């Protein structure tokens, strides 16, 4: 029989009120408070905090304050990662971000979702869908990446976009809901 945590990570309906998950979220909140209270210019301390807390990271990363996450252990970020101010990663299911990714201010990435049916939603149970972001991706300010989205390599997301579906490689996307604005010819 699966634990609620195993169900959560697998994208199955689970109870977020499970005692272990409640404790895990508290650890995540304490981590965010500690991270956000460190000196913004103490790059090495901040990098080491992230490397020791997140599920997996590259060697080179920098995340500005205020940064928020839910669990941390479901986040994998590649090499040369940068997130500007006020980034939020709701990592119910895995959030995997490739190398050379840049997140502008206020980017939100959600793997958490809720049932559409009101009876199921009122049960208090929820589920998630993993999010995968490719290599060399730039996500513009105040954009939202919805649960279950995969973005290919070399994608640019215009500022203020709401990305509700997946897109392949080498495109600029934007809008609400996001659509392809143009294709990128990689040199």
C-alpha positions in Angstrom: 0.0 0.0 0.0 1.4 3.4 -1.0 2.0 6.2 1.5 0.3 9.6 0.8 3.7 10.9 -0.1 4.2 8.2 -2.7 0.8 8.8 -4.1 1.5 12.6 -4.3 4.8 12.2 -6.1 3.2 9.7 -8.5 0.4 12.2 -9.4 -2.4 10.2 -7.8 -5.1 11.6 -5.5 -3.7 12.0 -2.0 -4.4 13.7 1.3 -2.3 16.8 1.8 -3.3 16.6 5.5 -1.2 13.5 6.0 1.1 13.9 9.0 4.3 13.3 7.1 3.4 15.7 4.3 2.3 18.3 6.8 5.8 18.0 8.5 7.5 18.1 5.1 5.7 21.4 4.2 6.8 22.8 7.5 10.4 22.0 6.7 9.9 23.7 3.3 8.6 26.8 5.0 11.5 26.9 7.4 13.9 26.5 4.6 12.4 29.4 2.6 12.5 31.6 5.7 16.1 30.8 6.3 17.1 31.2 2.6 15.2 34.4 2.2 16.8 35.9 5.3 20.4 35.3 4.2 22.4 38.2 2.8 21.6 38.5 -0.9 25.3 39.1 -1.6 26.4 35.9 0.1 26.2 33.9 -3.1 28.2 30.8 -1.8 26.0 30.3 1.3 22.8 30.7 -0.7 24.0 28.3 -3.4 25.0 25.7 -0.8 21.6 26.0 1.0 19.8 25.3 -2.3 22.2 22.5 -3.3 21.7 20.8 0.1 17.9 21.2 0.2 16.6 20.7 -3.4 16.2 17.2 -4.9 19.0 17.8 -7.4 20.9 20.8 -8.7 23.8 21.7 -11.0 26.9 23.3 -9.6 26.1 26.8 -10.7 22.8 28.3 -9.6 21.5 31.5 -8.2 18.0 32.3 -6.8 17.0 35.7 -5.7 14.7 36.4 -2.7 11.8 35.9 -2.1 11.8 32.3 -3.1 9.0 29.9 -2.2 8.6 26.2 -2.6 6.4 23.5 -1.1 8.6 20.5 -0.4 11.9 21.0 -2.3 12.7 17.3 -2.7 10.6 17.2 -6.0 12.7 20.0 -7.6 15.6 19.3 -10.0 17.4 22.1 -11.7 20.3 21.9 -14.1 23.5 23.8 -14.5 23.6 27.6 -14.8 20.2 28.2 -13.3 19.0 31.7 -12.4 15.7 32.7 -10.9 14.9 36.4 -10.3 12.9 37.9 -7.4 9.6 36.3 -6.2 9.8 32.8 -7.8 7.4 30.2 -6.6 7.7 26.4 -7.3 4.8 24.3 -6.1 6.5 20.9 -6.2 3.8 18.4 -5.4 5.0 16.3 -8.3 8.5 16.6 -9.9 9.5 20.0 -11.4 12.5 19.3 -13.6 14.3 22.3 -15.2 17.2 21.8 -17.6 20.5 23.6 -18.0 20.9 27.3 -18.7 17.3 28.2 -17.6 16.4 31.7 -16.6 13.3 32.7 -14.7 12.4 36.4 -14.7 10.7 38.1 -11.6 7.5 36.6 -10.3 7.6 33.3 -12.3 5.3 30.6 -10.8 5.5 27.0 -11.7 2.8 24.7 -10.4 2.7 20.9 -10.4 -0.2 21.0 -7.9 -3.8 20.8 -9.0 -7.3 19.9 -7.7 -10.2 17.9 -9.0 -12.7 19.8 -11.2 -15.6 17.8 -9.8 -16.8 19.7 -6.7 -17.6 16.6 -4.7 -14.1 15.3 -5.3 -12.6 18.7 -4.6 -14.5 19.1 -1.4 -13.1 15.8 -0.1 -9.8 17.7 0.6 -7.8 15.4 -1.6 -5.7 16.7 -4.5 -3.2 15.5 -7.0 -0.4 16.8 -9.2 1.1 16.6 -12.6 4.9 16.9 -13.2 6.3 19.9 -15.0 9.4 19.6 -17.3 11.3 22.6 -18.6 14.0 21.9 -21.2 17.5 23.4 -21.7 18.1 27.1 -22.6 14.7 28.2 -21.6 13.8 31.8 -20.6 10.5 32.4 -18.8 9.4 36.0 -18.8 8.2 37.9 -15.7 4.9 37.1 -14.0 4.4 34.0 -16.2 2.6 30.9 -14.9 3.5 27.4 -15.9 0.5 25.1 -15.2 0.6 21.5 -14.0 1.5 18.9 -16.5 3.3 21.3 -18.9 6.5 20.3 -20.8 8.5 22.9 -22.5 11.2 21.8 -25.0 14.7 23.2 -25.4 15.3 26.8 -26.4 11.8 28.0 -25.5 11.2 31.7 -24.7 8.0 32.4 -22.7 6.8 36.0 -23.1 6.2 38.0 -19.9 2.8 37.6 -18.3 2.0 34.3 -20.1 -0.2 31.5 -18.8 1.2 28.3 -20.2 -1.5 25.6 -19.9 -0.2 23.1 -22.5 3.1 21.7 -23.7 5.3 23.1 -26.4 8.2 21.6 -28.3 11.7 23.0 -29.0 12.7 26.4 -30.5 9.6 28.5 -30.1 8.6 31.8 -28.6 5.3 31.5 -26.8 3.0 34.0 -25.1 -0.4 35.0 -24.1 -3.2 33.6 -22.0 -3.4 30.8 -22.8 0.0 30.8 -24.4 0.4 30.0 -28.1 3.3 30.0 -30.5 4.3 33.5 -31.5 7.2 32.5 -33.7 9.7 29.8 -34.3 13.4 30.2 -33.4 16.1 29.3 -35.9 18.9 28.1 -33.8 22.4 28.9 -35.2 
